[in-house]
Amino acid sequence: MIYGNSVENSGLNAFLKDGIQVHQKIEAGIAYGNHNVLRKNTMSLGGTAAYGFDIQSSTWGNTVCSDNTPITGATLGISNLGPVACAALTRVPSCPAVLNN
């Protein structure tokens, strides 16, 4: 779960594109970058030609929740995936909880 982050880009840094990008990496036969849930993140992207969340098309099982607000200045929209309601997802993990799952 990618939860509660704050991203800010005043638009002056042309190297920063999207607020959060999710890519797939395959290492030793294990695929990383799949089955992420992105919740309660805030972003101010300063009018850059970007998404709030850009999810690489080779990944699978990723969810962008509609409670990621406010997402401002992302001229391409909140995400290249349609955001969904995630009210049923109430557990907020801490690092040990994530590592033990």
Legacy VTK file of the C-alpha trace (Angstrom):
# vtk DataFile Version 3.0
C-alpha trace
ASCII
DATASET POLYDATA
POINTS 101 float
0.000 0.000 0.000
1.293 3.435 -0.934
-0.445 5.577 1.670
-0.405 9.166 2.874
2.404 10.626 0.790
2.660 14.255 -0.257
4.207 15.209 -3.598
4.930 18.765 -4.678
6.439 20.045 -7.908
6.091 23.751 -8.581
6.393 23.031 -12.298
9.917 24.456 -12.400
11.579 21.026 -12.426
11.146 19.622 -15.929
12.756 16.314 -14.917
9.911 15.412 -12.560
7.060 14.090 -14.618
4.233 12.354 -12.753
3.493 12.541 -9.049
3.988 8.790 -8.482
4.975 6.250 -11.110
4.580 2.481 -10.745
6.853 0.310 -12.872
7.416 -3.410 -13.012
10.829 -4.832 -12.258
11.621 -8.499 -12.642
14.558 -9.737 -10.635
15.531 -13.385 -10.148
12.163 -14.431 -11.584
10.163 -12.289 -9.113
8.012 -9.436 -10.445
7.836 -6.262 -8.369
5.474 -3.326 -8.962
2.195 -5.268 -8.965
-0.781 -5.319 -6.566
-0.170 -1.837 -5.117
-3.007 0.133 -3.536
-2.490 3.902 -3.699
-4.542 5.699 -1.002
-4.847 9.094 0.656
-1.939 10.718 -1.158
-1.872 14.453 -1.941
-0.135 16.175 -4.841
0.488 19.591 -6.252
2.189 19.257 -9.620
2.261 22.871 -10.774
0.584 22.390 -14.152
3.076 19.873 -15.514
1.970 17.657 -18.407
1.630 14.666 -16.133
-0.629 12.275 -14.246
-0.927 12.223 -10.494
-0.343 8.462 -10.756
1.170 6.903 -13.867
0.837 3.116 -13.719
2.993 1.288 -16.282
0.855 -0.902 -18.552
2.995 -4.008 -17.944
1.978 -4.071 -14.251
-1.165 -5.762 -12.955
-3.438 -5.601 -9.941
-2.701 -1.963 -9.073
-5.508 0.174 -7.640
-5.690 3.971 -7.514
-8.262 4.957 -4.879
-10.523 7.964 -5.275
-9.492 9.233 -1.797
-6.206 10.576 -3.210
-7.047 14.280 -2.867
-6.284 16.947 -3.592
-4.450 16.187 -6.803
-3.833 19.577 -8.412
-1.849 20.657 -11.440
-1.703 17.224 -13.092
-2.849 18.286 -16.526
-3.370 14.702 -17.771
-5.594 13.851 -14.786
-5.447 11.940 -11.533
-4.295 8.691 -13.161
-4.022 6.728 -16.363
-6.138 4.146 -14.476
-9.635 5.114 -13.418
-9.742 5.791 -9.654
-12.070 3.547 -7.658
-13.747 3.795 -4.241
-11.676 1.992 -1.625
-13.772 2.522 1.518
-13.561 -1.173 2.419
-9.769 -0.941 2.707
-9.425 0.352 6.254
-6.134 -1.134 7.457
-3.178 1.222 7.326
0.009 -0.848 7.308
3.153 -0.025 9.175
6.480 -1.224 7.832
6.678 -4.354 10.035
3.120 -5.318 9.054
3.955 -5.010 5.372
7.197 -6.932 5.713
5.504 -9.767 7.628
2.732 -10.309 5.046
LINES 1 102
101 0 1 2 3 4 5 6 7 8 9 10 11 12 13 14 15 16 17 18 19 20 21 22 23 24 25 26 27 28 29 30 31 32 33 34 35 36 37 38 39 40 41 42 43 44 45 46 47 48 49 50 51 52 53 54 55 56 57 58 59 60 61 62 63 64 65 66 67 68 69 70 71 72 73 74 75 76 77 78 79 80 81 82 83 84 85 86 87 88 89 90 91 92 93 94 95 96 97 98 99 100
